[in-house]
Amino acid sequence: MNKGKLSKTDIENDFIQILDKYPKSIEKTVSICFELILECFIVMYDKKKTIKLLDQAKKSILEGNHTQNPVKIRKPRKRSKK
């Protein structure tokens, strides 16, 4: 982490380390993490706001904003020799 600033990359890296710690139980690990995060939302926001957030997440998924289809990475163009 850089000088106390919270970054998405740092959190993602920490999450991946948790998954790496339990490679034979990735689905169970993700499920437990999801349940813990859900409980945190309920404590922080209450049930009504958490349900609203989950409805927004469901809508976002149905609209195709989150997919398992890999994004094609563009190949760099070859530079001409001078």
C-alpha positions in Angstrom: 0.0 0.0 0.0 1.3 3.4 -0.9 1.5 5.9 2.1 -1.8 4.9 3.7 -3.9 5.3 0.5 -6.4 2.5 -0.1 -6.1 1.1 -3.6 -8.2 -1.4 -5.5 -5.1 -3.2 -6.7 -3.8 -3.7 -3.1 -7.1 -5.2 -2.1 -7.3 -7.4 -5.2 -3.8 -8.7 -4.4 -4.7 -9.5 -0.8 -7.8 -11.3 -2.0 -5.7 -13.4 -4.5 -3.3 -14.3 -1.7 -6.3 -15.6 0.3 -7.3 -17.7 -2.7 -3.8 -18.9 -3.1 -3.7 -20.0 0.5 -6.6 -22.4 -0.1 -6.2 -23.7 -3.7 -8.2 -26.9 -3.2 -11.2 -24.9 -1.9 -11.5 -21.8 -4.0 -15.3 -22.0 -4.4 -15.7 -22.4 -0.7 -13.3 -19.6 0.1 -15.0 -17.2 -2.3 -18.4 -18.2 -0.8 -17.1 -17.5 2.7 -15.6 -14.2 1.7 -18.9 -13.2 0.0 -20.9 -14.0 3.1 -18.5 -12.0 5.3 -18.7 -9.0 2.9 -22.5 -9.3 2.9 -22.6 -9.3 6.7 -20.4 -6.2 6.7 -22.8 -4.4 4.3 -25.7 -5.2 6.5 -23.9 -3.9 9.6 -22.7 -0.7 7.8 -25.9 0.1 5.8 -28.8 -2.0 7.2 -30.9 -4.6 5.4 -32.9 -2.2 3.2 -29.8 -0.5 1.7 -28.0 -3.9 1.3 -31.0 -5.3 -0.6 -31.0 -2.3 -2.9 -27.3 -2.7 -3.5 -27.8 -6.4 -4.3 -30.7 -5.5 -6.7 -28.3 -3.1 -8.5 -25.7 -5.8 -8.7 -28.2 -8.2 -10.1 -29.3 -5.7 -12.7 -25.6 -5.0 -13.6 -25.0 -8.7 -14.1 -28.1 -9.2 -16.3 -27.0 -6.2 -18.4 -23.7 -8.1 -19.2 -21.4 -5.7 -17.3 -19.7 -8.7 -15.6 -18.8 -11.6 -17.8 -16.5 -14.6 -17.8 -15.7 -14.1 -21.5 -12.1 -13.1 -21.8 -11.3 -9.8 -23.4 -9.1 -10.1 -26.5 -5.9 -8.3 -25.9 -4.7 -6.3 -28.9 -1.4 -7.3 -30.3 1.1 -4.4 -30.6 1.7 -3.2 -34.1 5.1 -3.8 -35.5 7.1 -0.7 -36.0 8.8 -0.2 -39.3 12.5 -0.1 -39.3 14.1 3.2 -40.3 
